[in-house]
Amino acid sequence: MVGMVHGLPTHPLLAHLVAVLVPLAALLAILAVVWPAARRRIGATPLLVATAALLLVPLTTAAGGTLRARTMMDGAVLSRHVTLGGQLIVWVALLTIALACWWALHTPIFAGTVGAVAPAARRIGAAGAGAATLLFALACVWSTVRAGDSGTQAVWGTLPCCAGMAM
């Protein structure tokens, strides 16, 4: 079961891993797109980190569903967290796809295949994939922050010691 390991819920651990990997993937993607020197040094790392995040988000969501069922937590704040967590997969998938397209247009591995495309079309494709990568990277960070904040509100906002605190 993805939701529990040795009787402990996996959702908090996975959620923190997502909270690190998604912004890291976004940062690496932005660096690769806007800074050629960084692109040469980090290679395919942004795509690998984005792919890892893409695999981890559904596991985290599933673990959250298991945790929700076990604790029987409910309410508007938790429902918002569930909705935002479900939306995160869309942004991470779009980032991964855009980054894969951008990377394919900039790596020598695909030079033979991509080289068959007219140079003007290749430049337009690279610019479009780069712009999409930047947009989706920012959306991923924003979505991660919103999902994480709503999860924090759902857990800590219900405790008597923390009720009414601005988080």
SVG drawing of the C-alpha trace seen along z (x, -y; Angstrom):
<svg xmlns="http://www.w3.org/2000/svg" viewBox="-16 -36 45 38">
<polyline fill="none" stroke="black" stroke-width="0.4" points="0.0,0.0 1.4,-3.4 -0.2,-5.2 1.5,-3.5 5.0,-2.2 5.5,-0.4 2.3,-2.0 3.4,-5.6 1.6,-7.7 3.8,-8.2 2.0,-11.3 3.9,-13.9 7.3,-12.4 6.3,-12.3 4.7,-15.8 8.0,-17.2 9.9,-15.4 7.5,-16.9 7.9,-20.3 11.6,-20.0 11.7,-18.2 9.1,-20.3 10.7,-23.7 14.2,-22.1 13.0,-20.9 11.6,-24.3 14.8,-26.1 16.9,-23.7 14.6,-24.1 14.7,-27.9 18.5,-27.8 18.8,-25.4 16.5,-27.6 17.9,-31.0 21.6,-30.3 23.6,-28.4 26.6,-27.9 24.4,-26.3 22.7,-24.2 26.1,-22.7 26.9,-21.9 23.6,-20.4 22.8,-18.5 19.7,-16.3 19.4,-16.8 16.4,-19.1 14.5,-16.6 15.5,-13.7 14.4,-15.7 11.1,-16.8 10.4,-13.1 11.1,-12.0 8.7,-14.7 6.1,-13.6 6.3,-10.1 6.2,-11.2 3.2,-13.5 0.6,-10.7 2.2,-8.6 1.8,-11.5 -1.8,-12.1 -2.6,-8.4 -0.9,-8.4 -2.9,-11.5 -6.1,-9.8 -5.1,-6.9 -4.3,-9.3 -7.6,-11.1 -9.5,-7.9 -7.6,-6.7 -7.9,-9.9 -11.4,-10.8 -10.4,-14.4 -12.7,-16.6 -13.6,-20.2 -13.3,-23.0 -9.5,-23.5 -8.7,-19.9 -10.9,-19.8 -9.0,-22.7 -5.7,-20.9 -7.0,-17.8 -8.1,-20.0 -4.7,-21.8 -2.8,-18.6 -4.7,-17.1 -3.9,-20.1 -0.2,-19.9 0.2,-16.8 -1.1,-18.7 1.5,-21.5 4.3,-19.0 3.3,-17.0 3.2,-20.1 6.6,-21.2 8.1,-17.7 6.6,-17.6 7.7,-21.1 11.2,-20.5 11.5,-17.2 10.7,-19.0 13.0,-21.9 15.8,-19.5 15.3,-17.4 15.9,-20.5 19.1,-21.4 20.9,-18.1 23.3,-16.5 21.6,-13.1 18.7,-14.1 20.8,-16.2 20.2,-13.8 16.4,-13.8 16.0,-17.4 18.5,-18.4 16.1,-17.3 13.8,-20.1 14.2,-23.5 16.3,-25.9 13.6,-28.5 11.1,-25.9 13.6,-24.6 14.2,-28.1 10.5,-28.7 10.0,-25.3 12.9,-25.9 11.6,-29.4 8.1,-28.0 9.3,-25.0 11.5,-27.4 8.7,-29.8 6.4,-27.0 9.0,-25.5 9.5,-28.9 5.7,-29.4 5.1,-25.9 8.1,-26.1 6.6,-29.2 3.2,-27.5 4.7,-24.4 6.3,-26.5 3.1,-28.5 1.0,-25.4 3.4,-23.6 3.3,-26.6 -0.5,-26.7 -0.9,-23.0 1.6,-22.9 0.2,-25.9 -3.3,-24.5 -2.0,-21.2 -0.4,-23.0 -3.6,-24.9 -5.6,-21.7 -3.3,-20.0 -2.1,-22.8 -5.0,-25.2 -7.3,-22.8 -5.1,-22.5 -6.2,-24.6 -2.7,-26.0 -2.6,-27.1 -6.2,-28.2 -6.3,-31.8 -2.6,-32.1 -1.8,-33.6 0.2,-31.0"/>
</svg>
